[in-house]
Amino acid sequence: MKLAPERLRGLATALLEARDVPPTNALLQTDLLLEAELRGLPSHGLQRLPLILSRLDKGLADARSRGTGTWRRRSFLSVEGERGLGPVVMMHALQTMRPVLDETGIAIAAIRNANHIGMLAYYAEAAARNGVIGIVMSTSEALVHPFGGTQAMLGTNPVAIGIPSGDQPFMLDLATSVVSMGKINNHAMRGAPIPFGWAVDAEGRPTTDPQAAKAGAIAPFGGAKGYGLGLAIELLVAALAGSDLAPEVHGTLDAIHTANKGDLLILIDAAAGDGNVRSLATYLDYLRRSPPSDPASPVAVPGDGARKRRAATERSGIELPQPLLEHLLALEAA
């Protein structure tokens, strides 16, 4: 059963407001989740709402906090998230950085003690649509095994980069693991096996069972390269945000602990350099027109697929796993 995005928007917003989340904060949190659904990323979509609601109910997330920022240097903002909802804290930091960015051309915010920020592209794209290069990084619980290892020791440690480039910004958003834990959870919710190579079980054996994978570890993407990039993000975020390292991180996948991962937001005024965003758009179109290996699959650039899926899903509606839909409707009726 597919539901119109606006029906789900109203449902999610109402559930958040019922837990004393101010309307502006509720709309922002909901918009982030719906954008993930529309772009074909259910792992970062509404399947996370029950956990967010539970964290609010237990006082692990603060419905009203936007975080408190302190400028440690002229362009470096240190943010104490105060257990605020991740999107609320992140977007407040982005807005706080803008006056300094206008003056210096670059600003960095390091955030700790905020809840899960979800799909990183949301923030990088918000910056890029306003003429600003946005780079976002985040850490998580230990979910990924090191290259050559079997035990979860690193976070999935995603990075997103948004660059103004004409009408549509260039948008790259990826985890440094083969997949996110949210995607494995989505497979488990649907009772579907995961592809071979995504993860190992608790004994370090490759598995296609999502439940076994949840008890084991996800593989880094690209072998040693993904491992190295993920480790670099782990260290960079912890060094600047003062957040914990993966083995001690909790709170993005449970309703037991305070979230103690870190987030990093880097903004660069695209007009501060000597480049021309129109020339970037021309180059991206040149890439798209290059000869494909499969004539049925034209060359694309990062972000194209998400935009195409978004347009299709807006027309057709969003299909949630039946157990999730029933759970949300039961919460609405309660």
N, C-alpha and C positions, 0 to 999 in steps of 0.2 A: 504494500500500500504506500503510495507516494503522497506526500503532503506539500502544500504550497509553502514556500519559504516564510511568508508573512504569518501563516498559522503557527509555524514553529517559533518564529520570532516572538509572537505574543505569548506563547506557552512558556518559553524560557524566561522571558522578561518578568512575567507574573510570578513564576516560582522564585526568582531572585528577589523581587520586591517583597514577597511574602516573608522573607528573612531579613527585612529592614535594609536591603541594599537600595541606596538612593536611585531614583529613576535614571539619572545620567550614567551612573556606574553600571546599572543593570543593562542598559542599552548597549554600552560599550562591551561588556563581557559577552553579551548575547551576539553582538555583531561579529566579534572574533570567532565564536564557535560556528556561526552560520556561514561565514566566509570560508572556513575550512570545509564545511559540507558542500558548499557550492562549487568549490575548486576540486572536489573529488578526494579530499583528505579526511575521511571520517575518523581516522585515528586521533585527529586534533579537533574534532567536531563535538556534536552533542553527546557522544558517549562519555565525555568528560563532565557533563553537567551534574549528574548525580553525586560525583565525588566532590565537586565544588560546593554543592548544597550541603553535603554532609560536613565538610570542613567549616562552612559558615555556622551550621548548627552547633558544632563542638567548639567554636571560638578559635579555631586554627586559622581562619581567614577573617580579616576585619572588613566589614561591609563598606565602611566609610573612608578608610585611610587612603590617601593618595601618595603616601611616603613623604619623608622630609629630606630635602637636599641641602648639602653644604658644599660650597665651592672651595675645594682644597687648593686649587691653582686657578689661574684666570680662565682656563678652558677645561678644567677637570671637576666634574660634579660627583660627589659621593652621596649616594642615596640610601637611606635607611628605609626599607619598604614597610616596616611596621605591620607586617602580616597582611598588607593590602592585596586585593585581587590583582593578579599579574598585569592584565591589560590596563587597568586604571593607573597603576604605579608607572608603567612604561610610558604611556601616553602623556602623563603629567610631567615626567622627566623630559620627554621630547619637547613639550611646550616650554618648560623652564629653560631649556638650552637655547632656544631660538634667539633671544636678545644677544647672548654672548656669541653665538654663531654669526650673527649679522656683523658683529664687530671684528671677530678674529678669523672667521672663515672655517674654523674647526672647533668642535666641542665633543667631549667624551663624558658619558655617565656610567658609573659602575654601581650596580644595584645589588643589595643583599636583603634577605629576609622578606622577599615578596613571594607571592604564590605563583603557580605555573603560568608562564606568559603565552603558552600555546604556539600557534603558527607564527614563526618569526617574520615571514614575508609580509605580514599585516603591517608591521612597523616600518620595515625597510621601504615598502611601497608607499606608505603614507608620506615618508620623507621625500622619496623620489618624485612623487607627483607635485611636490612644492619646490622643485628645483634643487633638492639637496641629496647628495649621495648618502645613503644610509647603510650602515654595517651593524648587524646585530649578532651576538653570540650568547649562548646559554649553556649551563651545565645541568647535570641530573644525578640521580642515584647511580651507583655502580651497576651497569647493565651490559657493558661491552667487554669482551675479553681482549687482552693485548694480542698483537700479532705473534703467533707461535705459542699462545697460551690457551687455557680453557676456562679460567675463572673470571667472573665479572669484576673488573677493576676500574673501569672508566665509565663516564657518562656517555650518552649518545651525542652530546656536545654539538648541536647544530649551529650552522652559520647561515645568515641571509645577507645578500648584497643587492641593494637597489640603486640603479644609476639612471638619472634622467636621460631620455633618448627620444625626443620628439613626442608624439602623441601617447605612446605606450612605453613606460620605463622598462629597462632591462631588469629582470628579476630572477635571481638565483636563490634558492632555499633548499638546503640539504642537511641531513644528519651525517655525522662522520661514522655512523654505523650503517650496516647494510639496510636496516629498516629501523623505525622507531618502535619502542615497546608498545605504544598505542596501536600500531598496526597489528602486532602480534595479539594484543588483547581483542582487537576487532575480529581477527580470525577465530579466536577462542569463543567469542560471543556468538559467531555464526556457525560454529562447529565445523570450520573448514581447516584443512591442513595448510601448513605454511610450506613454501618452496624449500627444497633441499639447499643448504648452504647459508640460510638465514641465521641459524642459531645452533647451539649445542645444548644438551641436557645437563643435569647436575653432575653427571660423571664425565662430561667433556666429549660425549659422542654426538655426532651430527644427528639432528632430529627434524621430523616434519610435523610433530605434535606440538601445537601452540602451548598447551598446558605444561609439557615438559620443557619447552623453551623458556617459559616464564620462571621456571625453577633453575634454569641454567644461565646461559650468556649469549648475547647477540654478537655476531661477527662484525669486525670493522670493515667498512667498504674499501675495496681496492687493496686489501692485504696490508703490507707495511706502510703504504702511503696514507691510507685512511687512518690507521693507528697513529702515525706520527702527527697528522693534522689534528686528530681528536685530542691527543695528549697536549699539543701546543695550546689548544683552546682551553683545556682543563687548567693548565698552569697560568695562562694569561688572565682568565676570568678570576681565578682565585687570588692571584697576585694583586689585581686592581680592586676587586670588590671586597676582599677580606672574607670571602665565603669559604665553606668547607670543601675539601676534596671529595671525590666520588664515594670512596668507601664509608665516609661519615655522613653523606647527604641523605636526607629523607624528605618526604612531604609533597612530592609531585605525583605520586601514585598511591598514596595512602591517606586515610583520615585519622591518623594516630599522632603524627609528629608535626611540629612546626616546619615549614619549608625553609631549608637553609642552603639551597643552591645559590648560584650567582648569575647575573645577567650583565651584559656589556652592550652599550649603545654608542656608536661613533657616528657623528654627523659631520659632513664636509660640504661647504657651499660650492656647488658645481661651478658657479660663476667666478670663484676665486682663482681658477686656473686659466689656461690659455686655450682650452678645448672648445669645441662647438658641438652641442648635443644633437644638432641636425645631422652632422657628419656621422655621428654614432648610429643614428636611425638608418641612414643610407647604407652603412656597412652591415647592419643587422639584416636589412632587406637583401643585400647582396649575398649574405650567407644563406638566407632562405631560398634564394633562386639557384644556389649551387647544385650540381648534379647529385641526386640521391642514389644510394646503393640499391634501393628498392623503389621503382617508379611509383608504386602505390603509396609510399610514405615519404612525402617531401621533407626536406631538411627543415628543422625547427630550431629555435633558440630557446634557452630557459625562460619560462614564463608563458610561452605560447600555449602549451597544453593546458595549463591551469585556466587561462582565459577562455579557451574553447570549451572546456568542461563546465565552466561557470555559466556561460551563455546557454548551453544545453540544459543544465540542471534548473536554471531559472524558468525555462519553458516547461520542462517535464515534471518538476517537483523533486523533493528530497525523499529518498527511501531509507528509513532507519531499520536496523535489525528489530524484529518483532519483540523480543524481550525488552529492549531499550524503550521502544515506543510504549509498550504496555506499562512499564515502570513510570515513565514520565506522565502518562495520562492518569495513572493512579495517584501520583503526587499532586497533580492538578485538581483531582476530584476530592482529595483529602481535606 
